[in-house]
C-alpha cells in the first residue's frame, strides 16, 4: 500500500520501528542490574532471599515495588502528529 509520496511498506516499517522502540524502553526500565540489596531502598525492610535470587539486582521489597508499579503511567504509543487523519479533523 502506497501512502502519498512514501514508498511501499513505509507505513508498516514505521509501525514496526515504533513497537521495537517501545519494547526496548520497557525492557530497559524493568531490568535491575548489579548486586541485590539486603534491605529495601525505600522502607528499609529486609528483602526476602527468594526475591533476591529471582531478580538479581533488586533494590525494593515487594510492597514498595507494587506501589511504584501502580503509580507508573505509561505514555501513549500512538503518534497522532504523524497521522493524516488527525490533520483532517
C-alpha positions as CSV (number, residue, x, y, z in Angstrom):
1,X,0.0,0.0,0.0
2,X,1.5,3.3,-1.0
3,X,0.8,6.3,1.2
4,X,1.2,9.6,-0.8
5,X,4.9,10.0,-1.6
6,X,6.0,7.2,0.7
7,X,7.4,4.1,-0.8
8,X,5.6,0.8,-0.4
9,X,5.9,-0.7,3.0
10,X,7.0,2.6,4.7
11,X,4.0,2.7,7.0
12,X,4.5,-0.8,8.2
13,X,8.2,-0.2,8.8
14,X,7.3,2.9,10.9
15,X,4.8,0.9,12.9
16,X,7.3,-1.9,13.5
17,X,10.0,0.6,14.5
18,X,7.7,2.2,17.0
19,X,6.9,-1.1,18.5
20,X,10.5,-2.1,18.8
21,X,11.4,1.3,20.4
22,X,8.7,0.9,23.0
23,X,9.7,-2.7,23.8
24,X,13.4,-1.6,24.2
25,X,12.3,1.2,26.5
26,X,10.2,-1.2,28.7
27,X,12.9,-3.8,28.9
28,X,15.4,-1.1,30.0
29,X,13.1,0.1,32.7
30,X,12.4,-3.3,34.1
31,X,15.9,-4.9,34.2
32,X,17.6,-4.4,37.5
33,X,21.4,-4.6,37.4
34,X,24.2,-5.2,39.9
35,X,24.0,-6.9,43.2
36,X,20.7,-7.2,45.1
37,X,20.2,-5.1,48.2
38,X,19.6,-6.9,51.5
39,X,17.2,-4.1,52.6
40,X,14.6,-2.2,50.7
41,X,15.9,1.2,49.5
42,X,12.6,2.9,50.4
43,X,11.3,1.4,53.6
44,X,14.4,-0.4,55.0
45,X,12.6,-3.8,55.4
46,X,14.6,-6.9,54.6
47,X,14.2,-8.2,51.0
48,X,13.5,-12.0,51.1
49,X,16.2,-14.3,49.8
50,X,13.8,-15.8,47.2
51,X,13.1,-12.4,45.7
52,X,16.9,-11.6,45.6
53,X,17.6,-14.9,43.8
54,X,14.7,-14.5,41.3
55,X,15.6,-10.8,40.4
56,X,19.3,-10.2,40.6
57,X,19.9,-6.5,41.3
58,X,16.6,-5.9,43.0
59,X,16.6,-2.9,45.3
60,X,13.0,-2.7,46.6
61,X,10.8,-5.1,48.6
62,X,7.6,-6.4,47.1
63,X,5.3,-3.9,48.7
64,X,7.4,-0.8,47.6
65,X,7.7,-2.2,44.1
66,X,4.0,-2.8,43.9
67,X,3.4,0.8,44.9
68,X,5.7,2.1,42.2
69,X,4.1,-0.1,39.6
70,X,0.7,1.3,40.5
71,X,2.0,4.9,40.1
72,X,3.6,4.1,36.7
73,X,1.8,6.0,34.0
74,X,2.7,4.6,30.5
75,X,2.9,7.1,27.7
76,X,0.7,6.7,24.7
77,X,2.3,4.7,21.9
78,X,0.3,6.5,19.2
79,X,1.9,9.2,17.1
80,X,-1.1,11.4,16.4
81,X,1.0,14.2,14.9
82,X,2.1,12.0,12.0
83,X,-1.4,10.7,11.3
84,X,-3.1,12.1,8.2
85,X,-6.5,11.6,9.8
86,X,-5.6,13.8,12.8
87,X,-4.7,16.6,10.4
88,X,-8.0,16.4,8.7
89,X,-10.2,16.7,11.8
